[in-house]
């Protein structure tokens, strides 16, 4: 029987997912991944240079999709012309969190891998990086709306970072605790509404 490159490729990926989930990135070994896949170490190195490249192969497509999601959301902000539009835009902030939740649950296996087993990789701080992305988007949006805000001096990157971290952590904590997608959406909506209400208060919106 000839060598089936694609089948070997899939066997390695499947074995890698299991080993990374069970032992974490640092604890998983190429030797065990190959053993569980039923392939030789030589076969492994004809597909991947090292363990890091293998982990990236599992995770990176989902991360690129996540980045695209945020790029689209950032470019979708409407032109704000008055206070009512600003108020509506802030109320719609949760929509981006809802999109994030839908995406996480659609790619749950990979997100669970990142959140529980990626220590030692460039993905280990994913939650903090998402919160940072949301902070930057909100800060940029508010800076562009300063003329419609009664207390623009209260626009605070520190506060926005705390808000973003609270909401993003709500999303991922609910996910890791095994909540349903709809329950995670519900809990995140509450967290988002709590933050937006406070933000509007301090900004005089």
N, C-alpha and C positions, 0 to 999 in steps of 0.2 A: 504494500500500500504506500502510495507517495505521501510526501509531506504536505499537510493541509495548513497553509499559512494562516488563513482566516480563522479556522477552527482553533488553532493553537493560540492565536491572539485573544479570542473570546474566552478560552479556558483560563488564560493568565489573568485577564481582567476580572473574571468571576471569582477566582481564587484570591486575588488581591483585595477585592472588596470585602470578602469574608475575613481575611487575615487582618486587614486594617481595622475593621470594626471590632474584632475580638481583642487585638493586642495593641492597637494604636499604631500610628506611623512609626514611632521610634522602636516599638517592640516587635513589629513585623519583620520577617527576614525573607530575602529573596529565595533562600534555600527551601523554606517551608512553603512559600507561595508556589514554587515550582513543584514541590512534592505533592501538594494538594491538587495542583492542576494536572498532574501526571505528565509533566514535560521536563526536559533536562535544563540545567542551568545554561547550557549552550543555546538552547532554543530561546530561552528568556532574552539573552543578549542579542539575539537576532531581531528582537522586537523593541527592546528598551535598553538605554545605556545604563540606567541605574534605578533604584527604588523611587527616587524623587520624580523622575520622568514618568514612571508608572502612576504615581499618585496624581500628578498633574493631568495625566490622560483621563483619569476617572472624574476629576473635579472641574477642570478648567472650562469645558463646554457649558456647564451650568453657571459658573461664575461670569462667563462672557454674556450669557443670557441675562443675568442679573444686572450687569453693567449697562446693557442695552435698555433694560427696563427703566433704569434711573436716567439715562440719557434722554429717552423719550419723555419721561415725566418732567424733567427739567426744561425741555423745550416747549412743553405744552402749557406753561403758565400764560394765562390770558393777559392782555394789556389792561391794567387797572386804571379806570378813569375817575371813579368816585368812591366814597366811603362804603356804599352799599355793595359795590363790586368787590371791594377789599374784604368785607365781612363774609360774602359768599365764598370767596376764594379760600379764606381761612377755614370755613366750615367744610370745604371740600378736601382739606388736607388729609383727612382719613382715607380718602379714595386711593392715595398712593400706598398707604399701609395695607389696605385691602388687597391691592394688586400684588404687593410683596408676599402677603400670606398665601394667596392663591398660587403664586409661583413656588413658594417653599413646599407646599403640600403636593404640588404636581411633580416635584423633584425631591421628595422626602428622603429617599435613601441616601442621596448624595449630601443633602444638608445635614442629616444626622451624622454622617461620616465626618463632615467638616467640624461640626460642633462638638463632637465627642472624641475624635481620634486624630486630629490634625496637628497636635502639639509637635513642634519641631519643623513645621512647614510654614510657608509664607501665608497660609490661610488661617492660621491659628487665632488671629485677632479679627475675624470676619465681623462679628457683632459690633465691635468698636468702630470698624471702618464704615459699616453701614450707617451707624449713628452719626459719624463724622460727615458722611455724604449728605444725610438729611439736614444736619446743622448748616452746612454750607449752602444748600439749596434755599432753606428758609431765611437765612441771613441775607443772601443775595436778593431774595424776593422782597423782604422788608425794607432793605436799603433803597430799592427801587420805588417803594411806596411811601417814602418818608413824608412827602408833602400832604399825605392823607392821614397821617398818624398824629394825634394830639400831643403825645409825649415821646417823640422820636429819640430823645436822650436816653430812654429806657430800653432801647434795642441793645440787647446784651448777648454776646456770643457765649458767655459762660452759662447763662440761663437757658439759651436755646440748646446748648450741648446737653445739659441736664434733662431737658424735656425730651430730646431725641433719644437719649440713652434709656430713659424710662419707658418710652413707647416701644422701641426696638427690643429691649429686654423682655417686655411683656409678650411680644410676639414669640420670641425664641423660647422663653420659659414655658409658655403654654404648649408650644410644639413639642418640646422635650418631655414635658410631663404627660404627654399622650392625649391631650385634649383634641377634640374633633376640630376640623377646619372651621366650622361655623361657630363653635364656642371660642376659638381663638380670635375670630373676627369680632365677636361680641365683646370679649374682654379688652381687646385692643381699641375698639371704639370708645369704651369707657375711659381708658387711659388717655386717648387722644382728646376726647371732649374735656376731660379734666385739665389737660395742659393748655388747650386753646382758650378755655374760659379764663384761666389765669393770665395768659399772654395778652388777651384783649383788655383785661383789667389794667395791667401795668402800662400798656401802650395807649390807653384811652381810646380804644376803637369801639 
